[in-house]
Amino acid sequence: MIGFAYYFVTQAYDRSLLDDAYALSAQVRTDADVGLHLNLTDAEMGSVLFDQSESNYFSIWRASGGLVAGHAALRPASDLEGVVPKWTDGVYFGQSVRIVSLARTKPEGYAVVVAQTTASRNRMLKHLLLAGLLPQAILLFLLAWWLSRQVRLDLAPLSDLQKAVEGRDAADLRHIPSQLTDLARTADIEHLGLAVNSLFDRLQLGIQAQREFSGNVAHELRTPLSGIRLQAEHALTLSTEIPVKARMNKLLAGVDHASHLVDQLLALAFADEAEHTVPLVRLELTEVVREAVLRHLPRADALVVDFGAEGLDIVGGVYVWGHRVLIDAVLDNLIDNAFRYGLLEMDRKVTVSISLEDEGSAARLAVLDGGSGLGEQNVDFYKSRWVQANDRRQFDGRISGAGVGLGLAIVARYAELLCAEFALAPRLPQDGLSASLLFSLRS
């Protein structure tokens, strides 16, 4: 912009200055008496070189170097050749001037020099720059605003797509809503949305295949395990040899462990398949807890565990929205964990209890044991599948910690289906662990 303005302003003023030089050269005469001279009076010179805002100076020089008329300090360009005008910038009487030198050959060789101060052309250049820069600045601002707006509009679906994916957990494989990408101005973003949904479909198929595989394998293992148990029990009743009985007892223990694993795998498969099909009904927890105590009392007696329940005498009972099978499975897994991991030294009394508390707007169902707890490690770690506590002991014929690492994972998954909050915390003020489910009370 500056270059264009300077060029056109200079061209206009230089053209006017050159016209003055040609006008002077047209008034140069020669005769026998005077020789080469300027045929203009001072008044006529003032008219020819008149300028309202600038000062003009001139000089006329013979080809031999003699001054014909004008200012002696204003000399022609040293490299002036032919009839082509020569432009230079200089300083005259302390003022910046623009100088044009013009060589002529008739009536004899001479040079015309015209100089003009540059204040007006500089002002004109500034005015042009200001007049041009302001619209350009406005235009650039509007262009930048329009470009940023277009970029935002083009990238808005991509940002919405990013937020939709980032806001999901690992189990949420639903399709991205099509309206997030339908309004995209570029087809690439719409194709990206379709690619993400296609990826979700493939992941869903893979996860579903894994779930069906584990469930099918667990179901198919039940029959051979039952056959092995029957054969081992039959051999145990027929044989009188102590080594054979010992091996059969170990075989039965292995079958029990495998059966427990199969049951838990089936429980996980049920939880995965029943995510959106479990109906929640209004249940009275007192009765559920009482039946769970009766169900596990024989095993507690066999393990010499003091097993009981607290909070069964709450007036009016405690009602929650839940599913009887899921709550029974939660209690069975928590009680089984307490029996397996809650056993301490054989010279201390072992206690496991179920606690039911009405907290006003919520009800807390907890299984408490007197074991060593889960230590300082993050309790969420133990809610993962195939994770077991490291503390495993065997004493007085009782086995502690012989699980497979699925109990708490099952409880955590069932708690989600029951819309309950599952928590693991130290049992205070005593030693041990408190595994609890917090139900919101709804009328």
C-alpha positions as CSV (number, residue, x, y, z in Angstrom):
1,M,0.0,0.0,0.0
2,I,2.8,2.5,0.9
3,G,4.7,1.7,-2.3
4,F,1.6,2.2,-4.5
5,A,0.7,5.5,-2.9
6,Y,4.3,6.8,-3.1
7,Y,4.5,5.8,-6.8
8,F,1.4,7.5,-7.9
9,V,1.9,10.7,-5.9
10,T,5.4,11.0,-7.2
11,Q,4.3,10.4,-10.8
12,A,1.7,13.2,-10.5
13,Y,4.0,15.8,-9.0
14,D,7.0,14.8,-11.3
15,R,4.8,15.2,-14.3
16,S,3.9,18.7,-13.3
17,L,7.5,19.6,-12.6
18,L,8.5,18.2,-16.0
19,D,5.8,20.4,-17.7
20,D,7.4,23.4,-16.0
21,A,10.8,22.4,-17.4
22,Y,9.4,22.0,-20.9
23,A,7.7,25.4,-20.6
24,L,11.0,27.1,-19.7
25,S,12.9,25.3,-22.5
26,A,10.3,26.6,-25.0
27,Q,11.3,30.2,-24.0
28,V,15.0,29.8,-24.6
29,R,16.2,31.9,-27.6
30,T,19.5,32.7,-29.3
31,D,20.4,35.7,-31.4
32,A,23.6,37.3,-32.8
33,D,23.7,40.1,-30.2
34,V,22.9,38.4,-26.9
35,G,23.4,34.7,-27.7
36,L,21.6,32.1,-25.7
37,H,19.1,33.7,-23.3
38,L,15.7,33.2,-21.6
39,N,13.0,35.2,-23.4
40,L,10.8,35.8,-20.2
41,T,10.6,38.7,-17.8
42,D,10.6,38.2,-14.0
43,A,6.8,38.6,-13.9
44,E,6.4,36.1,-16.7
45,M,8.8,33.7,-14.9
46,G,6.6,34.0,-11.7
47,S,3.6,33.0,-13.7
48,V,5.3,30.0,-15.4
49,L,6.7,28.6,-12.1
50,F,3.8,29.7,-9.9
51,D,2.7,27.1,-7.2
52,Q,0.3,28.0,-4.4
53,S,1.9,25.7,-1.8
54,E,5.5,25.0,-3.0
55,S,8.6,27.0,-3.8
56,N,10.0,26.5,-7.3
57,Y,13.6,27.2,-8.4
58,F,15.2,27.0,-11.9
59,S,18.4,27.4,-13.8
60,I,19.5,27.2,-17.4
61,W,23.0,26.1,-18.4
62,R,24.9,26.1,-21.6
63,A,26.4,22.9,-22.8
64,S,29.8,24.4,-22.1
65,G,28.9,24.9,-18.5
66,G,28.0,28.6,-18.4
67,L,24.9,29.9,-16.5
68,V,22.2,31.4,-18.8
69,A,19.6,32.3,-16.2
70,G,18.3,31.3,-12.8
71,H,20.0,30.1,-9.6
72,A,23.7,29.3,-9.9
73,A,23.6,26.8,-7.0
74,L,21.1,24.6,-8.9
75,R,23.2,22.6,-11.3
76,P,22.0,19.9,-13.7
77,A,22.6,16.2,-13.1
78,S,26.2,15.2,-13.9
79,D,25.1,12.1,-15.8
80,L,22.5,13.9,-18.0
81,E,22.6,12.5,-21.5
82,G,20.4,12.9,-24.6
83,V,16.9,14.3,-24.2
84,V,15.7,11.9,-21.5
85,P,14.9,13.9,-18.3
86,K,16.8,13.0,-15.1
87,W,15.1,13.0,-11.7
88,T,17.0,13.5,-8.4
89,D,16.3,14.4,-4.8
90,G,18.3,17.0,-3.0
91,V,18.4,19.9,-0.5
92,Y,18.2,23.5,-1.6
93,F,18.3,26.4,0.9
94,G,17.8,23.8,3.7
95,Q,14.7,22.4,2.1
96,S,14.1,19.0,0.6
97,V,13.5,19.4,-3.1
98,R,12.7,17.3,-6.1
99,I,14.9,18.1,-9.1
100,V,14.4,17.4,-12.8
101,S,17.2,18.0,-15.3
102,L,16.3,18.3,-19.0
103,A,18.8,18.4,-21.9
104,R,17.9,20.3,-25.1
105,T,19.8,20.6,-28.5
106,K,18.0,23.5,-30.2
107,P,18.7,26.3,-30.9
108,E,21.9,25.0,-29.4
109,G,22.9,22.7,-26.6
110,Y,21.8,23.6,-23.1
111,A,20.2,22.1,-20.0
112,V,17.1,23.2,-18.0
113,V,16.9,22.5,-14.2
114,V,13.7,22.9,-12.2
115,A,13.5,22.2,-8.5
116,Q,10.4,22.1,-6.2
117,T,10.0,21.7,-2.5
118,T,8.3,18.5,-1.4
119,A,6.1,19.5,1.5
120,S,2.8,19.3,-0.4
121,R,3.6,15.9,-2.0
122,N,4.6,14.5,1.4
123,R,1.2,15.7,2.8
124,M,-0.6,14.2,-0.1
125,L,1.2,10.9,0.5
126,K,0.2,10.9,4.2
127,H,-3.4,11.7,3.3
128,L,-3.5,8.9,0.8
129,L,-2.0,6.5,3.2
130,L,-4.5,7.4,5.9
131,A,-7.4,7.4,3.5
132,G,-6.3,4.0,2.2
133,L,-5.2,2.3,5.5
134,L,-8.4,3.0,7.4
135,P,-10.7,1.2,4.9
136,Q,-8.1,-1.6,4.6
137,A,-7.9,-1.9,8.3
138,I,-11.7,-2.2,8.5
139,L,-11.7,-4.6,5.6
140,L,-9.0,-6.8,7.2
141,F,-10.9,-6.7,10.5
142,L,-14.1,-7.8,8.8
143,L,-12.2,-10.5,6.9
144,A,-10.6,-11.8,10.1
145,W,-14.0,-11.8,11.8
146,W,-15.6,-13.6,8.9
147,L,-12.8,-16.2,8.7
148,S,-12.9,-16.9,12.4
149,R,-16.7,-17.2,12.3
150,Q,-16.5,-19.6,9.4
151,V,-13.8,-21.6,11.2
152,R,-15.9,-21.8,14.4
153,L,-18.9,-22.9,12.4
154,D,-16.9,-25.5,10.6
155,L,-15.2,-26.8,13.7
156,A,-18.3,-26.6,16.0
157,P,-19.5,-30.1,15.1
158,L,-16.0,-31.4,15.7
159,S,-15.9,-29.8,19.1
160,D,-19.4,-31.3,19.9
161,L,-18.2,-34.7,18.7
162,Q,-15.1,-34.4,21.0
163,K,-17.2,-33.5,24.0
164,A,-19.7,-36.3,23.3
165,V,-16.8,-38.9,23.2
166,E,-14.9,-37.5,26.2
167,G,-18.0,-37.4,28.4
168,R,-18.5,-41.2,28.2
169,D,-17.2,-44.0,30.3
170,A,-15.6,-47.1,28.9
171,A,-18.8,-49.0,28.9
172,D,-20.9,-46.5,27.0
173,L,-20.7,-47.6,23.3
174,R,-23.9,-45.9,22.1
175,H,-23.9,-44.2,18.7
176,I,-22.9,-40.6,18.5
177,P,-26.2,-38.6,17.8
178,S,-26.3,-37.9,14.1
179,Q,-27.4,-34.3,14.7
180,L,-23.9,-33.5,16.0
181,T,-22.5,-33.9,12.5
182,D,-25.4,-33.4,10.2
183,L,-24.9,-29.6,10.3
184,A,-21.2,-29.9,9.5
185,R,-20.1,-27.7,6.6
186,T,-17.4,-30.2,5.6
187,A,-18.1,-33.8,4.7
188,D,-15.0,-35.0,6.5
189,I,-16.5,-34.3,9.9
190,E,-19.7,-36.2,9.0
191,H,-17.5,-39.1,7.8
192,L,-15.6,-38.9,11.1
193,G,-18.9,-39.3,13.1
194,L,-19.8,-42.3,11.0
195,A,-16.4,-43.8,11.5
196,V,-16.7,-43.3,15.3
197,N,-20.1,-45.0,15.3
198,S,-18.7,-47.9,13.2
199,L,-15.8,-48.3,15.7
200,F,-18.4,-48.4,18.6
201,D,-20.3,-51.1,16.7
202,R,-17.2,-53.2,16.3
203,L,-16.2,-52.8,19.9
204,Q,-19.7,-53.7,21.0
205,L,-19.6,-56.9,18.9
206,G,-16.2,-57.8,20.4
207,I,-17.4,-57.2,24.0
208,Q,-20.6,-59.1,23.4
209,A,-18.6,-62.0,22.0
210,Q,-16.4,-62.0,25.1
211,R,-19.4,-61.9,27.4
212,E,-21.2,-64.7,25.5
213,F,-18.0,-66.8,25.5
214,S,-17.4,-66.5,29.2
215,G,-21.1,-67.2,30.0
216,N,-21.3,-70.2,27.6
217,V,-18.0,-71.7,28.9
218,A,-19.2,-71.3,32.5
219,H,-22.5,-72.9,31.7
220,E,-20.9,-75.8,29.8
221,L,-18.5,-76.5,32.7
222,R,-21.3,-77.0,35.2
223,T,-22.2,-80.5,33.9
224,P,-18.7,-82.0,33.9
225,L,-18.0,-80.5,37.3
226,S,-21.1,-82.0,38.8
227,G,-20.1,-85.4,37.3
228,I,-16.6,-85.1,38.8
229,R,-18.1,-84.3,42.2
230,L,-20.4,-87.3,42.1
231,Q,-17.6,-89.6,41.1
232,A,-15.3,-88.2,43.8
233,E,-18.0,-88.5,46.5
234,H,-18.8,-92.0,45.4
235,A,-15.1,-93.0,45.5
236,L,-14.8,-91.4,48.9
237,T,-17.7,-93.5,50.4
238,L,-16.4,-96.7,48.9
239,S,-12.7,-96.5,49.7
240,T,-11.3,-97.1,53.1
241,E,-7.7,-96.2,52.2
242,I,-6.5,-93.0,53.8
243,P,-4.3,-91.9,50.8
244,V,-7.3,-92.3,48.5
245,K,-9.6,-90.4,50.8
246,A,-7.0,-87.6,51.0
247,R,-6.8,-87.3,47.3
248,M,-10.6,-87.4,46.9
249,N,-10.9,-84.6,49.5
250,K,-8.4,-82.5,47.5
251,L,-10.3,-83.3,44.3
252,L,-13.5,-82.2,46.0
253,A,-11.9,-78.9,47.2
254,G,-10.7,-78.3,43.6
255,V,-14.2,-78.9,42.3
256,D,-15.7,-76.6,44.8
257,H,-13.2,-73.9,43.8
258,A,-14.0,-74.4,40.1
259,S,-17.8,-74.4,40.8
260,H,-17.4,-71.2,42.7
261,L,-15.6,-69.7,39.7
262,V,-18.3,-70.9,37.3
263,D,-21.0,-69.4,39.5
264,Q,-19.3,-66.0,39.6
265,L,-18.7,-66.0,35.9
266,L,-22.4,-66.7,35.3
267,A,-23.2,-63.9,37.7
268,L,-21.1,-61.5,35.8
269,A,-22.6,-62.7,32.5
270,F,-26.1,-62.1,33.9
271,A,-25.1,-58.6,35.1
272,D,-23.8,-57.7,31.6
273,E,-26.9,-59.0,29.9
274,A,-29.4,-57.5,32.3
275,E,-28.2,-53.9,32.2
276,H,-31.5,-52.6,30.8
277,T,-33.9,-55.4,31.7
278,V,-33.8,-55.6,35.5
279,P,-37.0,-54.3,37.0
280,L,-36.7,-52.6,40.4
281,V,-39.6,-53.1,42.9
282,R,-40.2,-52.0,46.4
283,L,-38.6,-54.4,48.8
284,E,-38.4,-54.7,52.6
285,L,-34.7,-55.1,53.4
286,T,-35.2,-56.5,56.9
287,E,-36.7,-59.8,55.6
288,V,-33.9,-60.0,52.9
289,V,-31.2,-59.7,55.6
290,R,-32.9,-62.2,57.9
291,E,-33.1,-64.9,55.2
292,A,-29.4,-64.2,54.2
293,V,-28.3,-64.8,57.9
294,L,-30.3,-68.1,58.0
295,R,-28.8,-69.1,54.6
296,H,-25.2,-68.7,55.8
297,L,-25.4,-69.9,59.4
298,P,-24.4,-73.5,58.6
299,R,-21.2,-72.4,57.0
300,A,-20.5,-69.9,59.8
301,D,-20.9,-72.7,62.3
302,A,-18.6,-74.9,60.3
303,L,-15.9,-72.1,60.3
304,V,-16.5,-71.3,63.9
305,V,-17.5,-67.7,63.0
306,D,-19.7,-65.5,65.2
307,F,-22.2,-64.5,62.5
308,G,-25.3,-62.3,63.0
309,A,-27.1,-59.2,62.0
310,E,-27.8,-55.7,63.4
311,G,-30.7,-53.3,62.7
312,L,-33.4,-55.9,62.1
313,D,-35.6,-54.3,64.8
314,I,-36.1,-51.0,63.0
315,V,-39.7,-50.0,63.6
316,G,-41.8,-50.2,60.4
317,G,-38.9,-51.9,58.5
318,V,-36.7,-50.4,55.8
319,Y,-38.1,-50.2,52.3
320,V,-36.0,-49.6,49.1
321,W,-36.4,-50.0,45.4
322,G,-34.4,-53.1,44.3
323,H,-34.3,-56.6,42.9
324,R,-34.5,-59.5,45.3
325,V,-32.1,-61.8,43.3
326,L,-29.5,-59.1,42.9
327,I,-29.6,-58.1,46.6
328,D,-29.3,-61.8,47.6
329,A,-26.3,-62.1,45.2
330,V,-24.7,-59.0,46.7
331,L,-25.1,-60.3,50.2
332,D,-23.9,-63.8,49.3
333,N,-20.7,-62.4,47.7
334,L,-20.0,-60.0,50.5
335,I,-20.5,-62.7,53.2
336,D,-18.4,-65.1,51.3
337,N,-15.6,-62.5,51.1
338,A,-15.9,-61.9,54.8
339,F,-15.7,-65.6,55.6
340,R,-12.7,-66.0,53.2
341,Y,-10.7,-62.9,54.1
342,G,-12.0,-61.9,57.5
343,L,-10.5,-64.8,59.4
344,L,-7.7,-63.7,61.8
345,E,-5.5,-65.6,64.2
346,M,-6.9,-68.8,65.6
347,D,-6.8,-67.5,69.2
348,R,-9.1,-64.6,68.5
349,K,-12.8,-64.8,68.1
350,V,-13.9,-64.3,64.5
351,T,-17.0,-62.1,63.9
352,V,-18.9,-61.3,60.7
353,S,-22.1,-59.3,60.8
354,I,-24.7,-57.7,58.5
355,S,-25.7,-54.2,59.4
356,L,-28.9,-52.4,58.3
357,E,-29.2,-48.7,59.0
358,D,-32.0,-46.2,58.2
359,E,-30.2,-42.8,57.4
360,G,-33.3,-40.9,56.8
361,S,-33.2,-40.3,53.0
362,A,-31.1,-43.4,52.5
363,A,-30.6,-46.9,53.8
364,R,-27.2,-48.5,54.3
365,L,-26.7,-52.3,54.0
366,A,-23.2,-53.4,55.1
367,V,-21.3,-56.6,55.7
368,L,-18.7,-56.1,58.5
369,D,-15.7,-58.4,59.2
370,G,-12.9,-58.3,61.7
371,G,-10.0,-59.1,59.3
372,S,-7.0,-57.0,58.3
373,G,-8.9,-54.9,55.8
374,L,-7.6,-53.9,52.4
375,G,-4.6,-51.8,53.4
376,E,-3.7,-48.4,51.9
377,Q,-4.2,-49.4,48.3
378,N,-7.1,-47.7,46.4
379,V,-10.2,-49.6,47.1
380,D,-11.4,-49.2,43.5
381,F,-8.5,-51.5,42.6
382,Y,-10.2,-54.4,44.4
383,K,-13.5,-53.8,42.5
384,S,-11.8,-54.9,39.3
385,R,-12.1,-58.4,38.0
386,W,-9.5,-61.1,39.0
387,V,-8.1,-59.0,41.8
388,Q,-7.5,-60.7,45.2
389,A,-6.2,-59.5,48.5
390,N,-2.7,-60.7,49.2
391,D,-3.4,-61.9,52.7
392,R,-4.1,-65.7,52.4
393,R,-3.8,-68.0,55.4
394,Q,-4.8,-71.5,56.4
395,F,-5.2,-72.4,60.1
396,D,-7.2,-74.8,62.2
397,G,-8.5,-76.6,59.1
398,R,-10.1,-73.4,57.8
399,I,-9.1,-71.8,54.5
400,S,-8.9,-68.0,54.2
401,G,-8.6,-66.1,50.9
402,A,-9.4,-69.0,48.6
403,G,-11.5,-66.9,46.2
404,V,-10.9,-66.1,42.6
405,G,-11.1,-62.3,42.6
406,L,-14.5,-61.8,41.2
407,G,-16.7,-61.2,44.3
408,L,-16.3,-57.5,44.7
409,A,-16.5,-57.0,40.9
410,I,-19.8,-58.7,40.9
411,V,-21.0,-56.6,43.8
412,A,-19.9,-53.4,42.1
413,R,-21.7,-54.4,38.9
414,Y,-24.9,-55.4,40.7
415,A,-24.8,-52.1,42.7
416,E,-24.9,-50.2,39.4
417,L,-28.0,-52.2,38.3
418,L,-29.6,-51.5,41.7
419,C,-28.8,-47.7,41.4
420,A,-27.0,-48.0,44.7
421,E,-23.6,-46.7,45.9
422,F,-21.1,-49.4,46.7
423,A,-18.3,-48.5,49.1
424,L,-15.4,-50.2,50.8
425,A,-14.0,-48.6,54.0
426,P,-12.1,-49.5,57.2
427,R,-14.4,-50.8,59.9
428,L,-14.2,-48.3,62.8
429,P,-13.5,-48.3,65.7
430,Q,-12.6,-52.0,65.3
431,D,-10.2,-53.7,62.8
432,G,-11.6,-55.1,59.6
433,L,-13.5,-54.0,56.5
434,S,-17.0,-52.5,55.9
435,A,-18.5,-53.3,52.5
436,S,-21.7,-51.3,52.1
437,L,-24.4,-50.4,49.6
438,L,-26.2,-47.1,50.0
439,F,-29.8,-47.2,48.7
440,S,-31.8,-44.0,48.1
441,L,-35.2,-44.3,49.8
442,R,-38.1,-43.7,47.4
443,S,-41.8,-43.9,48.2
